[in-house]
């Protein structure tokens, strides 16, 4: 039996009631649906922290429910949330864009937010992290640190822009580097990811970028066992080993949740597909490991600052 978990008091809902339609821009409650769990220490945990941030900053009742991985479960969950007075719902994954496109017309007073999908209704929004630049800077770091001139990205799907970014950045930093690119085709398939890692290591890769939130922790742990190095993904993963994790390409989901909630409360949240990048302060590189020389780290900080100001990556200037 799965139960809704409230992170705040229900007193607000009892006082205001659930039957009144919210005024434009009035945030009465926030919900989050997730296909897996909030305790994965990466993507799901980021969403949970985002909900806590909304609760703290806006004082509204927030809810989450795990393992909502089908249209039928999403419909049931949305109906429960609607009866709780929620009028802003995050679907913490790309699957929810399609779910919400079908559900949204039945709930015109609820705004539905998903990630990396295609939002088609007037009360739906899809948030898209611009992954190319973060992959580019991660690739530069990997190529700079590699002693074998061979690095690897273990990605999930070919559509991930950070994959091409990693390749572009690695080759920009070192035109002679060899970039191994492999796809797992499932965010959570640790077994396949580790098998691909073995192949990459056998081919000489000494810096690995595991671009999948469900398997990147075990991949980095195995990289550490081999005394190799990695670029973290989604979260700052330096806690897995400061000498192992050179830096991480961080997506600040908690900040994005708060930003979107603020826009909704102000009545300015746009429908459709909305993009976010370094300049929005929701993507960053984490502090560099002490194994990275200070001159390179300083140069990277300057390049990121220039990218935030101009929108141009190294090598794009003058185009």
C-alpha positions in Angstrom: 0.0 0.0 0.0 1.5 3.3 -1.0 0.4 6.4 0.9 0.9 10.1 0.2 3.7 11.5 2.2 3.1 15.1 3.4 6.1 17.2 4.1 4.1 20.0 5.8 1.0 20.4 7.9 -2.4 19.8 6.3 -3.9 22.6 8.4 -3.7 25.0 5.4 -5.7 22.7 3.3 -8.3 22.2 6.0 -8.7 25.9 6.5 -8.9 26.8 2.8 -10.7 23.7 1.6 -10.1 21.9 -1.7 -13.1 22.8 -3.6 -12.3 26.4 -4.4 -10.6 27.1 -7.6 -7.3 28.9 -7.1 -6.8 32.4 -8.2 -4.4 33.1 -11.1 -0.8 32.6 -9.8 -1.9 31.4 -6.3 0.1 28.3 -5.3 -2.1 26.2 -3.0 0.0 23.0 -2.9 2.8 21.3 -4.8 3.2 17.6 -5.8 5.9 15.5 -7.3 5.6 12.1 -9.1 8.7 10.0 -9.6 9.1 6.8 -11.6 11.6 5.3 -9.1 12.6 6.5 -5.7 13.8 9.7 -3.9 16.6 7.7 -2.2 18.8 7.1 -5.3 21.3 9.7 -4.2 21.2 11.3 -7.6 18.2 12.4 -9.7 15.4 11.3 -7.4 17.1 12.8 -4.4 17.6 16.0 -6.3 13.8 16.2 -6.9 13.1 15.6 -3.2 15.4 18.4 -2.2 13.7 20.6 -4.6 10.4 19.9 -2.9 11.9 20.7 0.5 13.2 24.0 -0.9 9.7 24.9 -2.2 8.2 24.0 1.2 10.8 26.1 3.0 10.6 29.2 0.7 6.9 29.3 0.0 5.3 27.7 3.0 3.0 25.5 1.0 2.0 21.9 1.6 4.1 19.5 -0.6 3.6 15.8 -1.5 5.5 13.2 -3.4 4.8 9.7 -4.6 7.3 7.1 -5.8 7.1 4.5 -8.6 4.5 6.2 -10.7 5.6 4.7 -14.0 2.5 4.3 -16.1 -0.3 6.4 -17.5 -2.9 4.8 -15.3 -0.8 5.3 -12.1 -0.2 8.9 -13.1 -3.9 9.6 -13.6 -4.7 8.1 -10.2 -2.0 10.1 -8.5 -3.0 13.4 -10.2 -6.6 12.8 -9.1 -5.5 12.3 -5.5 -3.4 15.4 -5.6 -6.2 17.5 -7.0 -8.4 16.4 -4.1 -5.6 17.6 -1.7 -5.7 21.1 -3.2 -2.5 20.8 -5.2 -2.3 23.1 -8.3 1.3 22.6 -9.3 2.6 19.1 -10.1 6.1 18.1 -11.1 6.7 14.9 -13.0 10.3 14.1 -12.2 11.3 12.7 -15.6 10.8 12.8 -19.3 8.1 10.1 -19.2 5.7 12.6 -17.6 5.5 14.9 -20.6 3.4 12.4 -22.5 1.4 11.4 -19.3 0.6 15.1 -18.6 -0.3 16.0 -22.2 -3.2 13.4 -21.9 -4.2 14.4 -18.3 -3.9 18.2 -18.4 -7.1 19.0 -20.2 -9.1 17.4 -17.4 -7.4 19.6 -14.8 -7.3 23.1 -16.2 -6.6 24.7 -12.8 -3.4 22.6 -12.3 -0.1 23.3 -14.0 1.9 20.2 -14.9 5.7 20.4 -15.2 8.0 17.6 -16.6 11.6 17.3 -17.8 13.1 16.8 -21.2 9.9 16.0 -23.0 7.5 17.9 -25.3 4.8 19.9 -23.5 1.8 20.4 -25.8 -1.0 21.8 -23.5 -1.5 25.3 -22.3 -1.1 24.2 -18.7 2.0 22.0 -19.2 5.7 22.9 -19.2 8.7 20.8 -20.0 12.0 21.9 -18.4 15.1 21.2 -20.4 18.7 21.4 -19.0 21.0 22.5 -21.8 23.4 19.6 -21.4 25.8 20.3 -24.3 27.9 22.9 -22.4 28.2 20.9 -19.2 29.3 17.9 -21.2 31.8 20.1 -23.1 33.5 21.4 -19.9 33.5 17.9 -18.5 35.1 16.6 -21.7 37.8 19.3 -21.5 38.6 18.2 -18.0 38.7 14.5 -18.8 41.0 15.1 -21.8 43.3 17.4 -19.8 43.7 14.8 -17.0 44.0 11.7 -19.2 47.4 10.1 -19.2 46.5 7.5 -21.9 44.9 10.0 -24.3 41.8 7.8 -24.1 38.6 8.8 -22.2 35.1 7.3 -22.2 31.5 8.5 -21.8 29.0 5.8 -20.7 25.7 7.4 -21.6 22.2 6.3 -21.5 20.6 7.5 -24.7 21.9 9.0 -27.9 19.7 12.1 -27.6 21.6 13.3 -24.5 23.3 16.6 -25.6 26.0 16.2 -22.9 27.3 13.2 -24.9 28.2 15.3 -28.0 29.3 18.0 -25.6 31.8 15.7 -23.9 33.2 14.6 -27.3 33.5 18.1 -28.5 35.1 19.4 -25.3 37.6 16.5 -25.1 38.7 17.0 -28.7 38.9 20.8 -28.2 41.3 20.3 -25.3 43.3 17.5 -26.9 42.8 16.9 -30.7 44.7 13.6 -30.3 42.4 12.2 -27.6 40.3 9.1 -28.3 36.8 9.3 -27.0 35.0 6.0 -26.4 31.2 6.4 -26.5 28.9 3.7 -25.3 25.1 3.6 -24.6 23.3 1.7 -21.8 19.8 2.5 -23.1 18.4 2.4 -19.6 18.9 4.9 -16.8 19.1 2.1 -14.1 20.9 -0.8 -15.9 23.9 -1.0 -13.6 24.9 -4.5 -14.9 25.2 -3.3 -18.5 26.9 0.0 -17.5 29.6 -2.0 -15.5 30.1 -4.4 -18.5 30.6 -1.4 -20.8 33.0 0.1 -18.2 35.1 -3.0 -18.3 35.4 -2.7 -22.1 36.3 1.0 -21.9 39.0 0.3 -19.3 40.4 -2.6 -21.4 40.6 -0.2 -24.3 42.8 2.2 -22.3 40.3 4.7 -21.0 41.5 6.3 -17.7 38.9 9.0 -17.3 35.2 8.0 -17.4 32.0 10.1 -17.6 29.0 7.9 -16.5 26.1 10.0 -17.9 23.3 8.1 -16.3 21.8 8.9 -12.9 20.9 5.3 -12.0 24.2 3.7 -12.5 26.8 6.4 -12.2 27.6 5.8 -8.5 28.5 2.1 -8.9 30.4 3.0 -12.1 32.5 5.6 -10.2 33.0 3.1 -7.3 34.5 0.6 -9.8 36.6 3.3 -11.4 38.0 4.0 -8.0 38.9 0.4 -7.5 40.9 0.5 -10.7 42.7 3.7 -9.5 41.3 5.6 -12.5 39.3 8.9 -12.5 35.8 10.1 -13.4 33.7 13.1 -14.1 30.6 13.1 -11.8 27.1 13.5 -13.2 24.0 15.5 -12.0 25.3 15.8 -8.4 28.6 16.8 -6.9 30.0 13.3 -6.4 33.4 14.3 -4.9 32.3 12.4 -1.8 32.9 9.2 -3.7 36.6 10.1 -3.7 38.2 13.5 -4.2 41.2 11.9 -6.0 38.8 9.9 -8.2 36.2 12.5 -9.1 37.9 15.3 -11.0 34.8 17.5 -11.1 31.1 16.9 -11.6 28.6 18.3 -14.2 25.9 19.4 -11.7 22.3 20.1 -12.5 20.8 22.0 -9.6 17.3 20.6 -9.7 16.5 22.0 -6.3 17.2 25.5 -7.6 15.2 24.9 -10.7 12.2 23.6 -8.7 12.2 26.8 -6.6 12.6 29.0 -9.7 9.7 27.4 -11.4 7.5 27.5 -8.3 8.3 31.2 -8.0 7.3 31.8 -11.6 4.1 29.9 -11.0 3.3 31.9 -7.9 3.9 35.1 -9.8 1.7 33.9 -12.7 4.7 34.0 -15.2 5.4 30.3 -15.7 5.5 29.8 -19.5 3.8 26.8 -21.1 5.7 24.7 -23.6 9.4 23.7 -23.6 11.7 26.0 -21.5 15.5 25.7 -21.6 18.0 26.4 -18.8 21.8 26.6 -18.8 24.8 27.9 -16.9 23.6 31.5 -17.1 20.4 30.6 -15.2 22.6 29.3 -12.3 21.0 25.9 -12.5 24.0 24.1 -14.1 27.6 24.3 -12.9 30.8 22.4 -12.6 31.6 21.4 -9.0 35.0 22.4 -7.5 37.9 20.7 -9.1 39.9 17.9 -7.4 43.3 18.9 -6.1 44.7 16.5 -8.7 43.8 19.1 -11.3 46.4 21.8 -11.7 45.5 25.2 -10.5 46.3 26.9 -13.9 43.8 24.7 -15.8 41.2 25.2 -13.1 41.5 28.9 -13.3 41.3 28.9 -17.1 38.1 26.7 -16.9 36.5 29.1 -14.5 37.2 32.0 -16.9 35.8 30.0 -19.8 32.6 29.2 -17.9 32.2 32.9 -17.0 32.6 33.9 -20.6 30.1 31.2 -21.7 27.6 32.5 -19.2 28.1 36.1 -20.5 28.2 35.3 -24.3 26.6 31.9 -24.8 29.6 30.9 -26.8 31.8 27.9 -26.0 35.5 27.8 -26.6 36.1 27.6 -30.3 32.8 29.3 -31.2 34.0 32.9 -30.8 33.7 34.9 -33.9 31.1 32.6 -35.5 
